[in-house]
């Protein structure tokens, strides 16, 4: 094919990014950090250290597509901080993922690991691609080349990826295999969230949703509410939202609304979540056409009169525009960054208790830590042991955050940041700066 500049420009690096109304995610992180840093009277040098990602890798990922053409994708991996241990965090595949978003997500991983007390730093990765338009073969080649490009970054003692938006156990298996081929031995501790047979942990897939359920119950207890008297709306019906909805329903809550990309589904008598999971699994993962519910919009779901609202989809869903209409007593952030800083202030004013992402969705990385420990020991735990330990760690983290928030008279979000920053700063002080 003759060289054609237009084709070249369209093919290289980026799919056209859909326009979305959002704040700069890294700045959103820093806004919360600032409040916590003031409370802690953080030294300015520490401030700079902890708000600066330790490394940002951007790599061109060429892939031979099924039609024989070469397409070059942008691959990103950000290591935010390694003071508490090797960096840990997922990889997302999305057409609109940006370096700033990955920087924010990597920082959130640092704080998340510190909040629950797992010995990891924070990292995050992304590839700018639209996986819904790629074949399994193209996705495999993309994943393997991305991994090969980052061989010096990844490693069980260095940086350990995991699934995130649009990545799953199969993708982790390809990362494991590519890395293992290069180091000439099977190294299953290099990724978490992989298939059980390759050294994955029982309970990892459900862990984020389970953690959401555990902290929700802890919050209901604090507010003197019984699960059986509570209604719940869940935004997002992926790995986090569907499991959170299922487990909250098992605890007696009435889940009246859920949503996915196809829209919202409402039933005032409570939805049959197991039936919906079953329906979606037979319908390419989508709830499109689910009959036992009334269709509602995503915006309506967020402003429903419910006790608990669980945004489990993506960033910037509760903003200054819709926060005044949110009626939930508790928001539990299954997603990373679903609430903007401006919305935080409005929700606080309206007396809504927000369980922040760095606590609420930390169940995933907690069981990732268990998976890494099991891989390194070559000894695997029962599901019961995984769940008991997860519940214990999430409960303890919730109580610690709650106490920190009470102590400083701040929201749970700022309480969680204070706790996390204090831990990482203490470790940094002890380690010192290598000169
Ligand atoms: N991607 C998940 C998160 O945002 C899990 C990260 C991990 O297990 O390393 O927490």
Boltz pocket constraint, residues with backbone or C-beta under 6 A from the ligand:
constraints:
  - pocket:
      binder: B
      contacts: [[A, 88], [A, 89], [A, 90], [A, 91], [A, 160], [A, 161], [A, 162], [A, 163], [A, 164], [A, 165], [A, 192], [A, 193], [A, 336], [A, 361], [A, 362], [A, 364], [A, 365], [A, 366], [A, 368]]
      max_distance: 6.0
